[in-house]
Amino acid sequence: MRLKIWRFVCIYLTAITLSLTFSHFLEMPQKFKYDQNLYMAVQHTLYPYFAWVGAPAEMGAVVLLIVLCFLVRGRKPSFALTLIATICVAAGLAVWFAIVAPANAEMARWTTIPLPDRWMNTRRHWEFGHAISAVLDLIGFGALIASVLFDRTTELANG
């Protein structure tokens, strides 16, 4: 029962993480059409809510997935799939820290129009960083779901 609860919480947190990164991915084509006025308005008003939910969910998912790897270490192929999920979600978080966080820090300094000359470069980093994270989170979420579906130990126990 403990493993089922742990898996449920991991799936839940990873789903929240995926929903946020994937929504950024879906917004990207339209946001590349925004002029600097609209882009700054969206960045400064909409996304603080993403951070309040996303940061604890994503960091929680990574920590709990690491523990889940330990809990399923003797189960094949569940362990390999859980490890893939852990690596992908952790890599998505690493991409956020390496690419998106510096862009966020730069955008936080934008308070007036016109924006700095390199604003489009910063926007590219922010948007593509989230896109890379979304792909990694999507792969990780799929691997996590597969780790439960293909867990032969559960299959044997249930007949």
N, C-alpha and C positions, 0 to 999 in steps of 0.2 A: 504493500500500500504506500509506503514511503516513496518508493521509486515512481509510482504513478503520480503522486502529488508533485514530486520534483520535476518530472517531465511536463506536467501540466503548467507549472509556473514558468518553466523554460520556454515552452511553446507560446504562452501568453505574452511574456516579455519580448520574445523574438518577433511575434506578430505585431506588437506595438511598434517596435523598432522598424520593421519592414514597412508598415503602413506609413510612417513618417518619411522615410527615405524614398519610398516609391512615389509618394505624392509629390516630392520635390522633382523626381525624375519626370513625372507626367506634366508638371508645370513648365519644365525647362524650355520647350520649343516656343511657347507663347512669351515667356519672360525675356527671351533673346530679342523679341520685337519691341520691348518697352523702351521708351526714352528714359533719360536719367531722372526726370521728375517722378514718373510713375514707379520706376525701379526702386528709388530711394524710399518712396512712400510705402511700398509693399514691404521692403526689407525692415523698415523701422516700426511697422505696426503689426504685421501678421506673425512674424516668426518668433517673438519672445515666448509665445505659448508652446511652440514646438520644442523649445529648449527646456521648458519646465517639465514637460512630459518625457521628451526624448532622452535627455541626459540620464536620469535615473533608470529608465527602462533599458537603455542600451548598455550602460555599465552593469546593471543588475543581470542582464541576459548573459554577458560575457562571464561574469563571476560564477553564476549558477551553471552555465554550460561547462565550465571547467570542472566543477564539482560533479556534474552529471557524467562527464567522461570517466571520472574515478568510479562512480557507482555502477557503470555498465562495462567496465574494463574487461570482464570475462565473457561478454556476450558478443557473438559474431553473427551477422555483420553490423549489429547495432552500434558497437563501439566505434568502428571505422566511420560510420555515417555521423555519429555524434561528434567525433573528432573533426570531421569535415565541417560540420555546422559551427563548431566552436572556432575553428580557424577562420572561417569566412566572416562570421559576425565580429570576431576580434579584429580581423583585417579591415572590415568596414569602419570600425571605430578608429583604428590607426589612420586610415585615410582621412577621416574627419579631423583628427588632431593635426595631421601633416598638411592638409590642403585647405579644408574648410575653415578651421579655427583661425589661421592667419588672415584669411579673407574676411571673416567676421570681425576680427579686431580692426582691420582697416576700415570696413564699412561703418563700424561704430563711431569712427571719427568724422564721418560725413554728416555735416549738420546744415550745410547750405548748398544751394545751386549756384554756379555750376560745380559739378563734381570734379575731382582731380582728373587730369588727362588720362591716367591709366585705369579709370573706373571700369572700362570694358574688360580689361585683362583681369581685374579683381573679380568681376562678375563671372567670367569664364571659369576661374578657379573654383568659385563657390558652386556654380551650377554643375560643372563636370565632377567635382569632388563628391557632390551628393549623388550624381548618376553612378559613379563607380561604387559608392557605398550601397546604393540600391541594388545593383547587380550582385554584389557580394552577399547582401542580406537575403536576397531572393534565393540564391543558391544555398545559403546556410539554412534558411527556413525549410526549403525542400528537403535537404539532407536530414534535418531534425525530424520532420514528419515521417520520412522514410525510415529513420532509425526506430521509430515506434512501430510502424507498419510491418517491417521486416524483422522484428525481434522474435527469433525462433524460440527463445526461452518462454515467452508469453504464450506463443502458439502451442507449445508442448504442454504447458501447465493447464491450458483451457481445453485440451483435447481436440 
